[in-house]
Amino acid sequence: MLFFIHSPPRPNFPVWPGRRLLASLDALVWPAAWIGFVMTAGPRAGVVGALAVALAVLLAIGRLRTAIFLNHRYAMSTWRWARPVAALLMIGVVIKVVLGLTVG
């Protein structure tokens, strides 16, 4: 038996002055960070590194197009990834404080 589950489309994001510029920066910074990460591997990355850079450039172009022309549909990556990273950092700080108090 085959079931199709249909979810409603996500609502549009609120558009405010300056969001287009901030979204454009967000759209370019993350692929640039990945390109920088691949470039640190140098020539050891080989064909896989070149493919990763090409894919990051293509994704940056698509993200930039969405950020500029379809701004109401663009989800900020920084906000999506900053929350879990901040939560992990806070857990690390709590563990460090607890272990620091019990060991010392």
C-alpha positions as a Markdown table, in Angstrom:
| # | Residue | x | y | z |
|---|---|---|---|---|
| 1 | Met | 0.0 | 0.0 | 0.0 |
| 2 | Leu | 1.3 | 3.4 | -0.9 |
| 3 | Phe | 0.6 | 6.5 | 1.0 |
| 4 | Phe | 1.3 | 10.1 | 0.0 |
| 5 | Ile | 1.7 | 12.6 | 2.7 |
| 6 | His | 1.3 | 16.1 | 1.6 |
| 7 | Ser | 2.5 | 18.9 | 3.8 |
| 8 | Pro | 1.5 | 22.5 | 3.2 |
| 9 | Pro | 4.1 | 24.9 | 1.8 |
| 10 | Arg | 6.1 | 26.9 | 4.2 |
| 11 | Pro | 4.8 | 30.5 | 4.7 |
| 12 | Asn | 6.6 | 33.4 | 3.3 |
| 13 | Phe | 9.2 | 35.1 | 5.5 |
| 14 | Pro | 8.6 | 38.7 | 6.6 |
| 15 | Val | 10.4 | 41.2 | 4.4 |
| 16 | Trp | 11.9 | 44.2 | 6.1 |
| 17 | Pro | 14.2 | 47.0 | 4.9 |
| 18 | Gly | 17.8 | 45.7 | 4.6 |
| 19 | Arg | 16.7 | 42.0 | 4.5 |
| 20 | Arg | 17.7 | 41.7 | 0.8 |
| 21 | Leu | 21.3 | 42.9 | 1.6 |
| 22 | Leu | 21.6 | 40.7 | 4.7 |
| 23 | Ala | 20.2 | 37.7 | 2.7 |
| 24 | Ser | 22.7 | 38.3 | -0.1 |
| 25 | Leu | 25.6 | 38.3 | 2.4 |
| 26 | Asp | 24.2 | 35.2 | 4.0 |
| 27 | Ala | 23.9 | 33.6 | 0.6 |
| 28 | Leu | 27.5 | 34.3 | -0.3 |
| 29 | Val | 29.3 | 33.8 | 3.0 |
| 30 | Trp | 28.4 | 30.1 | 3.6 |
| 31 | Pro | 29.6 | 28.9 | 0.2 |
| 32 | Ala | 32.7 | 31.1 | 0.5 |
| 33 | Ala | 33.4 | 29.4 | 3.8 |
| 34 | Trp | 33.1 | 26.0 | 2.2 |
| 35 | Ile | 35.4 | 27.1 | -0.6 |
| 36 | Gly | 37.9 | 28.4 | 1.9 |
| 37 | Phe | 37.7 | 25.1 | 3.8 |
| 38 | Val | 38.4 | 23.1 | 0.6 |
| 39 | Met | 41.3 | 25.4 | -0.4 |
| 40 | Thr | 43.0 | 24.8 | 2.9 |
| 41 | Ala | 43.5 | 21.2 | 1.8 |
| 42 | Gly | 45.5 | 22.5 | -1.1 |
| 43 | Pro | 46.4 | 20.1 | -4.0 |
| 44 | Arg | 45.6 | 17.0 | -1.8 |
| 45 | Ala | 41.9 | 17.6 | -2.4 |
| 46 | Gly | 42.4 | 16.8 | -6.1 |
| 47 | Val | 39.3 | 16.3 | -8.2 |
| 48 | Val | 37.0 | 16.1 | -5.2 |
| 49 | Gly | 38.1 | 19.5 | -4.1 |
| 50 | Ala | 37.6 | 21.0 | -7.5 |
| 51 | Leu | 34.1 | 19.4 | -7.6 |
| 52 | Ala | 33.3 | 20.8 | -4.2 |
| 53 | Val | 34.4 | 24.3 | -5.2 |
| 54 | Ala | 32.4 | 24.1 | -8.4 |
| 55 | Leu | 29.3 | 22.9 | -6.5 |
| 56 | Ala | 29.7 | 25.6 | -3.9 |
| 57 | Val | 29.9 | 28.3 | -6.7 |
| 58 | Leu | 26.7 | 26.9 | -8.3 |
| 59 | Leu | 24.9 | 26.8 | -4.9 |
| 60 | Ala | 26.1 | 30.4 | -4.2 |
| 61 | Ile | 24.6 | 31.6 | -7.5 |
| 62 | Gly | 21.3 | 29.9 | -6.8 |
| 63 | Arg | 21.2 | 31.1 | -3.2 |
| 64 | Leu | 22.1 | 34.7 | -4.3 |
| 65 | Arg | 19.3 | 34.6 | -7.0 |
| 66 | Thr | 16.8 | 33.5 | -4.4 |
| 67 | Ala | 18.0 | 36.1 | -1.9 |
| 68 | Ile | 17.7 | 39.0 | -4.3 |
| 69 | Phe | 14.7 | 38.1 | -6.5 |
| 70 | Leu | 12.6 | 35.8 | -4.2 |
| 71 | Asn | 13.6 | 37.4 | -0.9 |
| 72 | His | 10.3 | 36.4 | 0.8 |
| 73 | Arg | 11.2 | 32.7 | 0.2 |
| 74 | Tyr | 14.9 | 32.9 | 1.3 |
| 75 | Ala | 15.6 | 31.2 | 4.7 |
| 76 | Met | 18.7 | 32.6 | 6.4 |
| 77 | Ser | 21.3 | 29.8 | 6.9 |
| 78 | Thr | 23.1 | 31.7 | 9.6 |
| 79 | Trp | 20.0 | 31.7 | 11.8 |
| 80 | Arg | 19.3 | 28.0 | 11.1 |
| 81 | Trp | 22.9 | 26.9 | 12.0 |
| 82 | Ala | 23.6 | 29.5 | 14.8 |
| 83 | Arg | 21.0 | 28.1 | 17.2 |
| 84 | Pro | 22.3 | 24.5 | 17.3 |
| 85 | Val | 25.9 | 25.6 | 17.4 |
| 86 | Ala | 25.2 | 28.0 | 20.2 |
| 87 | Ala | 23.4 | 25.2 | 22.1 |
| 88 | Leu | 26.4 | 23.0 | 21.7 |
| 89 | Leu | 28.7 | 25.7 | 22.9 |
| 90 | Met | 26.6 | 26.3 | 25.9 |
| 91 | Ile | 26.6 | 22.6 | 26.7 |
| 92 | Gly | 30.4 | 22.6 | 26.4 |
| 93 | Val | 30.7 | 25.7 | 28.7 |
| 94 | Val | 28.4 | 24.0 | 31.3 |
| 95 | Ile | 30.4 | 20.8 | 31.2 |
| 96 | Lys | 33.7 | 22.7 | 31.5 |
| 97 | Val | 32.4 | 24.7 | 34.5 |
| 98 | Val | 31.0 | 21.6 | 36.2 |
| 99 | Leu | 34.2 | 19.6 | 35.7 |
| 100 | Gly | 36.3 | 22.6 | 36.7 |
| 101 | Leu | 34.5 | 22.9 | 40.0 |
| 102 | Thr | 34.7 | 19.2 | 40.8 |
| 103 | Val | 38.3 | 18.6 | 39.7 |
| 104 | Gly | 39.9 | 21.7 | 41.2 |
